[in-house]
């Protein structure tokens, strides 16, 4: 059956969206790799000045900001894809539900290699988004505002229960599975860790999902406003947002640090952690948008754009690579290295991925996993290799949800 979705020229993609995806996937790699020392028994490691600098850099620019930015872009891509499918006379609910079922399948594969998978959350919340895709920009603004406002109160309330959490990743019995060298044991460890660390952990299952939903809905709102295609006319607004978001992030950061250090009582009722994350993320994303619109860092942005076009392939390959370096099915490296090793390893892997992505996309229309997901979604084989005379991609700007 032919679905009549024709390839469009690559130039019609919104470059800044791919660039932001590229930046976000760098942060995800750093967050995942720098968390690797925790998959072991606690061990004293004296950090050097370099480790301290890189750790602080990670905390400000990447930690929590990357997955929230990526989640906004998922919502943005969702909205354009839904509109595109509806414009073709197809049922967007049926189409996107099937697409999310496929994403659950990819999430399961990713989960068996890496317990910190976020694709399962995107697949679940992608289905939830279907209840909101017809909402107006005004309604979406109200919903997003309400969700963001209640997050600190809800987070403090959930933390107040002190739920007992089964710590799989530092439990000697479970760590035997991770380091055994047996593939089934390794898969079992990751699935158990995914279940206990995320699925049944209230802090993640409730709070993180509300944050994700708010981010996705904000992404849908940005699409309805055609925001990323109108950056040039919104430079003044971007500058205001840049300054205001920085001021908010600094104020919240100082207050939050003081409150944590002094165990201030209001944290039992109001925990502004995600406000700090979101304000900082907006500051960073806005700064990238301004740099792009002002014609800065063109060469770097070209590589980030290539990496962003292959977000799904790069994300899953990063996690599979982790398995072969650190677990028992691979080199079985322990957690004895200083922080800078894991940080620089993540950056090195990402840089290599950028070069591979740029080379790959010069020959092929999509990343390999993006191509499989798209073909399965539309139930149609799309051209994989680029034609010599006409360079097409079958993934439109409207379909750039990966």
N, C-alpha and C positions, 0 to 999 in steps of 0.2 A: 504494500500500500504506500502510495506517495503522499507526502504531507505538504508539498508545495512550499518548502522553506528553501529559498535560494540563497547561495552564498553572496555576501556583499564584500566590497573592497575593504581591505584592512584599514585604510585611512579613516573609515567611518567609526572606528572604535573611539571611545573617549579616553584619550591617553592618560589623563590624570587619575582616572579610576584604576587603571592597571599599575600606575606608579605607586599609588597608595597601597594597593594590594602587595606590591613588591616590598615596600617598606614594612608592612605588617607581617609578612611571612618571614622577614629577617628577625623581627622581634619575637615571633613565635619560636623560631629555631633557637635563639639565645635563651629564651625562657625554658624551653624543654631541655636543652643541653646543660644549662647551668643548674638545673634541678637534678641532674643525674647522680651527684654525690649522695643524695638523700635515699637512693635505692640501695641501701646497705646499712649495716649497723653504724650508729653514730661514731664518728672518729674525729679526734682533735687534729685540725689542720691549721697551721699558722699561715695566715694570709699576708702576702707582701703588699707593699704600697700599690703596686700595679693592680693586684687583685682588688684592693679596696677602691681604687679609682674606677675600675671597670664595673665593680658591683654597684657603686653609686650611680654610674652612668646608666646601667641596666635599670635600676630602680626608677630613675627619673624618666628615661626616654622609652622604655620598652615594657617593663613589668606591668601587666594588666592593660596597658594601652594598645598593644598590638592586637589582641584577640577582640577587644571592644571595637577597634577600628575595622577589623576584618568582618565583624558581625554587622556593622553599619553597611558595609559594602555588599554583604550578602543580601540585606534587605533592599538595597538599591537595585541590585541585579534581579532580585525576585520581582520587583514591581515592573521593571521594563520587560522582563520575560513574559509575565502574565499579560501585559498589554499587547505584546507582539502576538502571543498565541490567540488571544481573543480577537485581534484584528484579522487573523487568518480564518476566523469562523470556527475555531476549535473550542472545546470546553476547557477553560483554564484550570478549573478545579480538578477535573479528571487527569489532565496532563501533568499538573504540578504534583498531585498526590502520587502518581506513578514515579515521577522524577525523585521525590523524596524517599520512596520505598527503595529505589536503586541506591540512593545516598546512604540509607541504612545498611545496605549490603557492603558498600565501600567502607563505611564506618566500622563494621564488624571486622573486616580484613585489617584495617588500621589498628583496631583495638587489640588484636592478638599480638601485634608487634609493639604497641605503645599504649600504656594504660591512661595516658593523658589526652586521649582522642577528644576532639570537639565536634567532629562530623556528625556523631549521633545526636548531639544537642541541636545542630543546625537542621538535621532531618526532622526531628520532633517539632521544633519551633517553626520550621518551614510550613508544616501542616497547620499549626496554630495561626500563622499569618494569613491563611486563606480566609479566615473570618474577618479580616480587616482590609482586604485589598480594594474593596469598593468605598472605603471611607474617604471623606474629603480631607484636604490638607488641614483644615481647621480642626476637624475631629481628631486627626492623628496628632496634631500639636497638643491638644488637650490631654489625650491619653499618655503621650510621652512625658509631658510635664508632671502629671499625677504619679506615674510610675517612678520617675526620677526623684520626686519629692519624698515619696514614702520609703525609698530604699534605706536611708540611714536609720530610720525608726524600726523598720522590719529587721534589719541586720542586727541591731542591738537586742531586739526581742528574741530572735533565734539564738544568738550567742548566749543569752541569759539562761537558756535551758541546760547548757553544758552537756550536750548529748555525748554518750560514750562512743568513741570512734575506734574501729578496728584498724590499727596501723599496719597494713600489709607490707609496706615498702621498707620497714625497718624491723620486721619480725623474723627472727632466725629461721623459724620453721618454713615460712613462705619464701624467704630468700634462697633456700635450698632449691626451690623450683626454678628461680631466676638463673642461678649459676650452675644448674645440673648438667647443662649441655644437651638435655633431652628436649626436642622441639615441643612435644605435648606438654611437658612440665612448664616450659617457658610461656606457651600460649595460656595455660591455666593460670599462671601467676598474673599475667596482664589482664585477663578477664576478671579474676577475683579483685585485683587492685582497682579496675574500672568500676566494679560494682560497689566496693566498700568506700573508695575515696571520692566517688562522684555520685553514683546513682542513688545510694541510700544515705548520703551525707547531707543533712539538712542545709548546711551552709552553702553547699554547691547546688544541690537539687532545687532549692527554693530561691535563694538570693541571686546566685549566678544566672539562673534562668530568667529571673525577672529583669536583671540587667541586660541580658541578651535580647529579650523581647523588646525592651525599651529601645535598644540600639537598632534592632531590625526595623521597628516601626519608624524610627527616625530616618533610616535609610530609605524606606518607602516614601516618607515625606519629602526627602531631598529629590527623589525622582519626580514626584508630582510637581515640584517647583522647578524641575529641569535645572537643578542647581549646578551640576558639574559642567554643563554645556554653556553656562552663562557666567563663568568665573571672571571673564574680562570686564563685564559691566558691573561686577560686584567687588572690584578691588578695594574700594573704600570701605565696604562692609567687612571684607576679610581683614582689613587692618584693624578695625574696631574690635572684631571678634578675637584677633590675635592678642591685642593688648588686654582686653577684659578677661579672657580665659586665663592669661598668664597671672593677672592680679588675683583672680579667684583661686587659682591653683596654689600660689604662694601663700595667701592668707590661710587657706584650709590646711596646707602643708605645715605651716608654723603652728597653728592651733592644734592640729592633730598630733604632731610630734610632742608638743608640750603636754597634751592630755595623756598620751601614752606613757611618757616619762614619769609623770606625777600621779598616774592612776586616778585621773579626775573623774568624779562621779557621774558626769553627764554621759559618759561612754556607755553606761548601762541602759540609757534611753535613746541615745543618738550617736550613731557610729558613722562618721563621714568618709570612710575609706573610699567608697566608690565615687563619691563626689570629687575627691582628689584625683582618682584615676580618670574619670570622664573629662574633667576640666583640663587636665594635662594633655590628654589625648586630643581634645579639640584644638588646643594651642599648637601641638606638633603638626597635626593634619592641616591646619590653616596655614602654618608656616611653609609646609611643603607646597601647598596650592599657590601661595604667593611667589615662591621661588620659581615654580613652573611658569606661572603667568608672566613673570618678569624676564623669562628667557635664561634663567640661571641653570647651571649644572646639566646642560643639555645631554652630554655624553653619558653621564651617570644615570640620568633619568631614562635614557633609551634602554639601558641594561635593566633597570628596575622595572620598566614597562614590560620587557620580555619575560622577566621572572614572574610578574603579576599575571601575565596571560596564561601561565602554566602553574598557577597557585596550587591546584589540587595535586598535580604530579609532584611538584617540589615539596609540598607538605608531607605527603605520604612517603616519598623517597627519603626525606630527612629522618623520619621515624624508623623506617626499615634499616637505614644505615646505623642508627643508634643500637639496634638489636645486635648487629654483627660486630660492633666495636666493643660494647660494654657487657653484654650478657654471656651466658654460658654457651650459647650456640655459635658464638663468635670468638673474639679475642679475650673476653671475660676480664676486662680491665676493672680493677677495684676503684674505690673512691678516695684514693690516696693523693690525687693530684690537687694542686691549688686551684682556686676559682678561675684564675686567668686562663688556665688550660682549656676549660670547658667553654668559656666565653669565646676565646680565639678559635677553637675548633668549630663552633657554630658559625662564626663569621666566615671562616675559611670554606666550610661546606657551602654556605650561601653564595659566596663569590663564585665558586666553581659552578654552582647551579645557574647563576646569571649568565655566564659565558656559554654553558651548554644550552640554556634556554634560547639565547639569541641565535646560536648556530642552528639549533633544532627548528626554530620558527622561520629560518631562512629557507628551509627545505620542506617543512610540513605545515599544514594549516592549524594544527592544534598540538598540545601536549598529548602523549599517549593515553593517559587516564581521562583527560577531558574529551578526547575523541570517543573512547569507549562509552563514557557516560552519556554523551550527546546522541550517539547512534542508538543506544538502548532507550534513551528518553523518547526520541522521535520514532523509534522502530524503523529506522531507515539508515542505509549506509551513506555517509557523507564522504566526499573526496578527502583522503588523508594527506596525500602528497601534493605539493603545490604544482600547478601547471607552469610550464616554462614561459608562455607568453602572457598569461593572465594570472596574476597572483591574487588568489581569493582565499578567504577563510569562510567557513560556514558558521562561524560564531559571530553574531552581530553584537553591536554595542548593547542592544536590548537583551542579549542572551549571555552577557558576560558575568554570570552569577558564580562561576567557579572561582 
